[in-house]
Structures are given as C-alpha cells and as structure tokens.
Amino acid sequence: MCRPYGYSRFSGQVRGLALSHTERMPEFPGIPTFAEAGYPKVRASNDFGISIRSDTPAPIKAKLEEAYRNAVRRPEIVQRLTDIGLIVVGTSSAEFARVLAEDAARYTEVIRVANVKLE
C-alpha cells in the first residue's frame, strides 16, 4: 500500500488493512504486511526504472545504471519520493529485470485464471 500524497489530512477516515511491502513501514506501525495478515503470496508494487536498447554496449549500460542509481539515492530525491509514498530501492538492472519478469509471470497467470478478456 502506498500512502496517498498528503495522507495525513485524512485524520483516521481511512484505515489500512495491509501493506503490500515486504516489511512494515514506520509511517504505519499498526498496519501488518499481507504476509503477516495470512496472505504471503500477495505482492504489489509500483516499479520505476529506465529502459535502454538491449544492444547497448556494456560500458554504456553500466554508466547509465550508475547515474540512475546515484540520482534516485540523492537525499532530496529520496525524501520527495518518500513524501509521496514510494520506497526507494535503487537495485541493479539485473535485479530490476528479475522483478519485472516475476511480475509478468504473476499477472499472466492472474489474467489466465480470472479469464480476463480485452474488449
């Protein structure tokens, strides 16, 4: 669960049931994770990154990855993203590719089981 921008203005009108993050968040100490609530397979996230052509030379890929990770780890960027409810991870491109592949497989299965059709 991401807290909505300006979440404090709700003053208790909205009650979170569970967090989709893997661990509890300090901003919501009383809200369990889905795993703690008995749903260990629930995972939902908003993953952000950059994409480049697959044939980009390795040295350029490494330089872009380093620049991106350095940018998102800058304190003012981390603070701004945290303020809007995001958790900054700044993983490697290999880890990001793994997460995206897992999400694609998971949602492909959800769509198949739920028999979701485009109309």
PyRosetta script that sets phi, psi and omega in degrees:
from pyrosetta import init, pose_from_sequence

init()
pose = pose_from_sequence("MCRPYGYSRFSGQVRGLALSHTERMPEFPGIPTFAEAGYPKVRASNDFGISIRSDTPAPIKAKLEEAYRNAVRRPEIVQRLTDIGLIVVGTSSAEFARVLAEDAARYTEVIRVANVKLE")
pose.set_psi(1, 130.2)
pose.set_omega(1, 173.1)
pose.set_phi(2, -99.2)
pose.set_psi(2, 138.1)
pose.set_omega(2, 176.8)
pose.set_phi(3, -75.8)
pose.set_psi(3, 138.1)
pose.set_omega(3, 179.1)
pose.set_phi(4, -69.3)
pose.set_psi(4, 151.3)
pose.set_omega(4, 178.4)
pose.set_phi(5, -53.6)
pose.set_psi(5, 129.9)
pose.set_omega(5, -179.9)
pose.set_phi(6, 72.5)
pose.set_psi(6, 29.6)
pose.set_omega(6, -174.1)
pose.set_phi(7, -55.3)
pose.set_psi(7, -28.5)
pose.set_omega(7, -174.7)
pose.set_phi(8, -65.1)
pose.set_psi(8, -19.3)
pose.set_omega(8, -179.0)
pose.set_phi(9, -71.4)
pose.set_psi(9, -10.7)
pose.set_omega(9, -179.0)
pose.set_phi(10, -77.5)
pose.set_psi(10, -20.0)
pose.set_omega(10, 174.2)
pose.set_phi(11, 47.6)
pose.set_psi(11, 45.5)
pose.set_omega(11, 176.4)
pose.set_phi(12, 85.7)
pose.set_psi(12, 1.8)
pose.set_omega(12, 179.6)
pose.set_phi(13, -72.0)
pose.set_psi(13, -23.5)
pose.set_omega(13, 179.3)
pose.set_phi(14, -116.4)
pose.set_psi(14, 133.5)
pose.set_omega(14, -179.3)
pose.set_phi(15, -120.0)
pose.set_psi(15, 121.0)
pose.set_omega(15, 177.3)
pose.set_phi(16, -74.3)
pose.set_psi(16, 140.5)
pose.set_omega(16, 179.3)
pose.set_phi(17, -97.0)
pose.set_psi(17, -37.2)
pose.set_omega(17, -179.8)
pose.set_phi(18, -163.4)
pose.set_psi(18, 155.5)
pose.set_omega(18, 178.2)
pose.set_phi(19, -103.4)
pose.set_psi(19, 138.1)
pose.set_omega(19, 177.9)
pose.set_phi(20, -84.0)
pose.set_psi(20, -6.2)
pose.set_omega(20, 176.7)
pose.set_phi(21, -71.3)
pose.set_psi(21, 159.5)
pose.set_omega(21, -176.8)
pose.set_phi(22, -74.5)
pose.set_psi(22, -16.2)
pose.set_omega(22, 178.4)
pose.set_phi(23, -139.4)
pose.set_psi(23, 161.6)
pose.set_omega(23, 179.0)
pose.set_phi(24, -63.1)
pose.set_psi(24, 153.8)
pose.set_omega(24, 179.7)
pose.set_phi(25, -106.5)
pose.set_psi(25, 137.7)
pose.set_omega(25, -179.7)
pose.set_phi(26, -58.2)
pose.set_psi(26, -30.0)
pose.set_omega(26, -179.9)
pose.set_phi(27, -69.5)
pose.set_psi(27, -20.5)
pose.set_omega(27, -178.0)
pose.set_phi(28, -133.1)
pose.set_psi(28, 66.1)
pose.set_omega(28, -173.5)
pose.set_phi(29, -63.1)
pose.set_psi(29, -24.7)
pose.set_omega(29, -178.1)
pose.set_phi(30, -91.7)
pose.set_psi(30, 1.0)
pose.set_omega(30, -178.6)
pose.set_phi(31, -103.0)
pose.set_psi(31, 121.0)
pose.set_omega(31, -179.3)
pose.set_phi(32, -75.8)
pose.set_psi(32, 164.1)
pose.set_omega(32, 171.3)
pose.set_phi(33, -77.5)
pose.set_psi(33, 165.0)
pose.set_omega(33, 176.3)
pose.set_phi(34, -59.8)
pose.set_psi(34, -38.7)
pose.set_omega(34, 179.1)
pose.set_phi(35, -60.8)
pose.set_psi(35, -43.8)
pose.set_omega(35, 178.5)
pose.set_phi(36, -65.2)
pose.set_psi(36, -29.7)
pose.set_omega(36, -179.0)
pose.set_phi(37, -83.8)
pose.set_psi(37, 2.7)
pose.set_omega(37, 176.6)
pose.set_phi(38, 100.0)
pose.set_psi(38, 11.8)
pose.set_omega(38, -179.7)
pose.set_phi(39, -124.9)
pose.set_psi(39, 72.3)
pose.set_omega(39, -173.4)
pose.set_phi(40, -67.3)
pose.set_psi(40, -18.6)
pose.set_omega(40, -177.8)
pose.set_phi(41, -89.6)
pose.set_psi(41, -7.8)
pose.set_omega(41, -179.2)
pose.set_phi(42, -75.2)
pose.set_psi(42, 124.2)
pose.set_omega(42, 175.6)
pose.set_phi(43, -144.7)
pose.set_psi(43, 124.1)
pose.set_omega(43, 176.4)
pose.set_phi(44, -141.2)
pose.set_psi(44, 136.4)
pose.set_omega(44, 179.3)
pose.set_phi(45, -154.3)
pose.set_psi(45, 164.3)
pose.set_omega(45, 172.4)
pose.set_phi(46, -110.2)
pose.set_psi(46, 105.9)
pose.set_omega(46, -176.9)
pose.set_phi(47, -100.4)
pose.set_psi(47, 129.3)
pose.set_omega(47, -179.6)
pose.set_phi(48, -120.2)
pose.set_psi(48, 142.9)
pose.set_omega(48, 177.3)
pose.set_phi(49, -168.7)
pose.set_psi(49, -170.3)
pose.set_omega(49, 176.1)
pose.set_phi(50, -119.3)
pose.set_psi(50, 155.6)
pose.set_omega(50, 177.5)
pose.set_phi(51, -123.1)
pose.set_psi(51, 143.3)
pose.set_omega(51, 175.4)
pose.set_phi(52, -134.1)
pose.set_psi(52, 167.1)
pose.set_omega(52, 179.9)
pose.set_phi(53, -60.8)
pose.set_psi(53, 143.0)
pose.set_omega(53, -178.9)
pose.set_phi(54, -66.4)
pose.set_psi(54, -22.6)
pose.set_omega(54, -179.4)
pose.set_phi(55, -92.6)
pose.set_psi(55, 13.4)
pose.set_omega(55, 176.5)
pose.set_phi(56, -65.6)
pose.set_psi(56, 131.8)
pose.set_omega(56, -179.6)
pose.set_phi(57, -57.2)
pose.set_psi(57, 143.3)
pose.set_omega(57, -176.5)
pose.set_phi(58, -52.4)
pose.set_psi(58, -43.2)
pose.set_omega(58, -179.9)
pose.set_phi(59, -62.5)
pose.set_psi(59, -35.7)
pose.set_omega(59, 178.6)
pose.set_phi(60, -71.4)
pose.set_psi(60, -41.6)
pose.set_omega(60, 176.5)
pose.set_phi(61, -57.1)
pose.set_psi(61, -47.0)
pose.set_omega(61, -178.4)
pose.set_phi(62, -62.2)
pose.set_psi(62, -41.7)
pose.set_omega(62, -179.4)
pose.set_phi(63, -65.8)
pose.set_psi(63, -43.0)
pose.set_omega(63, 178.2)
pose.set_phi(64, -64.5)
pose.set_psi(64, -42.4)
pose.set_omega(64, 179.1)
pose.set_phi(65, -61.4)
pose.set_psi(65, -45.5)
pose.set_omega(65, 179.3)
pose.set_phi(66, -61.9)
pose.set_psi(66, -44.1)
pose.set_omega(66, -179.7)
pose.set_phi(67, -63.0)
pose.set_psi(67, -43.5)
pose.set_omega(67, 179.9)
pose.set_phi(68, -64.2)
pose.set_psi(68, -48.6)
pose.set_omega(68, -179.3)
pose.set_phi(69, -62.1)
pose.set_psi(69, -40.9)
pose.set_omega(69, 177.2)
pose.set_phi(70, -62.8)
pose.set_psi(70, -39.6)
pose.set_omega(70, -179.2)
pose.set_phi(71, -64.9)
pose.set_psi(71, -48.4)
pose.set_omega(71, -176.4)
pose.set_phi(72, -74.1)
pose.set_psi(72, -11.8)
pose.set_omega(72, 177.6)
pose.set_phi(73, -96.6)
pose.set_psi(73, -0.9)
pose.set_omega(73, 177.1)
pose.set_phi(74, -63.6)
pose.set_psi(74, 135.7)
pose.set_omega(74, -175.0)
pose.set_phi(75, -52.1)
pose.set_psi(75, -42.4)
pose.set_omega(75, -178.5)
pose.set_phi(76, -68.9)
pose.set_psi(76, -30.7)
pose.set_omega(76, 177.3)
pose.set_phi(77, -73.7)
pose.set_psi(77, -45.7)
pose.set_omega(77, 177.4)
pose.set_phi(78, -57.2)
pose.set_psi(78, -45.4)
pose.set_omega(78, -179.3)
pose.set_phi(79, -61.8)
pose.set_psi(79, -45.4)
pose.set_omega(79, -179.0)
pose.set_phi(80, -63.5)
pose.set_psi(80, -43.8)
pose.set_omega(80, 179.3)
pose.set_phi(81, -67.0)
pose.set_psi(81, -39.0)
pose.set_omega(81, 177.0)
pose.set_phi(82, -64.1)
pose.set_psi(82, -39.4)
pose.set_omega(82, 179.5)
pose.set_phi(83, -60.4)
pose.set_psi(83, -28.3)
pose.set_omega(83, 179.6)
pose.set_phi(84, -99.9)
pose.set_psi(84, 12.0)
pose.set_omega(84, 171.7)
pose.set_phi(85, 93.0)
pose.set_psi(85, 16.0)
pose.set_omega(85, 179.3)
pose.set_phi(86, -100.7)
pose.set_psi(86, 152.2)
pose.set_omega(86, 177.5)
pose.set_phi(87, -109.8)
pose.set_psi(87, 118.2)
pose.set_omega(87, -177.7)
pose.set_phi(88, -83.2)
pose.set_psi(88, 123.6)
pose.set_omega(88, 179.8)
pose.set_phi(89, -110.0)
pose.set_psi(89, -50.7)
pose.set_omega(89, 178.4)
pose.set_phi(90, 64.5)
pose.set_psi(90, 51.9)
pose.set_omega(90, -178.8)
pose.set_phi(91, -78.6)
pose.set_psi(91, 179.4)
pose.set_omega(91, 176.8)
pose.set_phi(92, -76.6)
pose.set_psi(92, 165.3)
pose.set_omega(92, 177.8)
pose.set_phi(93, -64.3)
pose.set_psi(93, -34.5)
pose.set_omega(93, 178.5)
pose.set_phi(94, -65.2)
pose.set_psi(94, -42.3)
pose.set_omega(94, 178.2)
pose.set_phi(95, -66.2)
pose.set_psi(95, -41.7)
pose.set_omega(95, 178.6)
pose.set_phi(96, -62.2)
pose.set_psi(96, -42.9)
pose.set_omega(96, 177.6)
pose.set_phi(97, -61.9)
pose.set_psi(97, -39.9)
pose.set_omega(97, 178.6)
pose.set_phi(98, -62.9)
pose.set_psi(98, -45.7)
pose.set_omega(98, 179.4)
pose.set_phi(99, -62.2)
pose.set_psi(99, -43.9)
pose.set_omega(99, 179.4)
pose.set_phi(100, -62.9)
pose.set_psi(100, -40.8)
pose.set_omega(100, 178.3)
pose.set_phi(101, -64.7)
pose.set_psi(101, -41.9)
pose.set_omega(101, 177.3)
pose.set_phi(102, -62.3)
pose.set_psi(102, -43.9)
pose.set_omega(102, 179.2)
pose.set_phi(103, -62.5)
pose.set_psi(103, -43.1)
pose.set_omega(103, 179.5)
pose.set_phi(104, -60.5)
pose.set_psi(104, -44.5)
pose.set_omega(104, 178.9)
pose.set_phi(105, -64.6)
pose.set_psi(105, -43.7)
pose.set_omega(105, -178.9)
pose.set_phi(106, -62.2)
pose.set_psi(106, -49.6)
pose.set_omega(106, -175.9)
pose.set_phi(107, -73.4)
pose.set_psi(107, -27.8)
pose.set_omega(107, 173.2)
pose.set_phi(108, -61.3)
pose.set_psi(108, -43.6)
pose.set_omega(108, 178.9)
pose.set_phi(109, -67.3)
pose.set_psi(109, -42.0)
pose.set_omega(109, 178.0)
pose.set_phi(110, -60.0)
pose.set_psi(110, -45.0)
pose.set_omega(110, 179.8)
pose.set_phi(111, -63.3)
pose.set_psi(111, -41.7)
pose.set_omega(111, 179.4)
pose.set_phi(112, -64.3)
pose.set_psi(112, -49.7)
pose.set_omega(112, -178.1)
pose.set_phi(113, -63.9)
pose.set_psi(113, -39.7)
pose.set_omega(113, -179.2)
pose.set_phi(114, -80.8)
pose.set_psi(114, -5.2)
pose.set_omega(114, -179.6)
pose.set_phi(115, 55.8)
pose.set_psi(115, 43.9)
pose.set_omega(115, 179.5)
pose.set_phi(116, -74.1)
pose.set_psi(116, 132.0)
pose.set_omega(116, 179.8)
pose.set_phi(117, -124.6)
pose.set_psi(117, 141.9)
pose.set_omega(117, 174.2)
pose.set_phi(118, -76.3)
pose.set_psi(118, 137.7)
pose.set_omega(118, 178.3)
pose.set_phi(119, -121.3)
pose.dump_pdb("model.pdb")
